């Protein structure tokens, strides 16, 4: 593939980013995707600072290609994470779940490329205004925490494209080369895939969760807990407990009490498919096999090129 804004910005071969997902995106996955020509991200949101530091160091040893980290800005030890990023000379940081104005100047002062995840045109414009280098526009098809607007990815891409001048990375509901081509056709400069890489051999999530993802069907995920932070998860006993509580018109405090602590870890990392929070995207219904991450990258890019050629031959 020829270079574009994102491949030039990150110095990677393909405009394909592996999302920095909690409990799934450790150094093995990130380094493998980077070695395959995409951009791998370590998900800092599920790591204590010392564990995060270890993953960064291992990733640096496992690849000489660019890689990055995803940092949820609501993380309690975000200052320690940022210090590690600077000390280890990580060159690419994706921020999410917070105000990009808080940390973007700090990161830019240290020569770091900054990308912010935005679920709406409004927040994409704010991110651009504070000086980020690119934005991830994430539709509500995506797994995990989402925006309140519930705007779909393929609606967001052209609207954000018309509103800002910096590169756009599309995320949410994309897991194939055909989906990648569609996103780039609408104006995205790259795509970010999470769900597809959860179903990889290198993902650090539990095998039970991976198996559950590849066996899922259309309609098996739902966006819920909007009173707290909207999250897309798979339907299971925990979800049914949420629905039962909703029938009692709960307060935010009662919802928080049901959610408790480490619910996502229990599901995705420890493999409790009943009581755990199983965060995954709608596109999981299209993901049917667990593959090596490098094979996923190759398959996506090959399918992209095949679809691109097929589209170029269309005549009207």
Secondary structure, DSSP 4 states (H G I P E B T S, - for coil): ----HHHHHHT-SSSEEE---TTT--HHHHHHHHHTTSBEEEEGGG--HHHHHHHHHHHHHH-SS-EEEEEETT-TTHHHHHHHHHHTT--EEEEESS-TTTTHHHHHHTT-EEEEEESSHHHHHHHHHTT-SEEEEE-TTSSEE--TT---HHHHHHHHHHH--SEEEEESS--SHHHHHHHHHTT-SEEEESHHHHTBTT--S-HHHHHHHHT--TT-EEEE-TTT--EEEE-SHHHHHHHHHHTTT--HHHHHHHH-SSHHIIIIIT--TTTS--B--GGGGG----B-HHHHHHHHHHHHHHHHHHHHT---
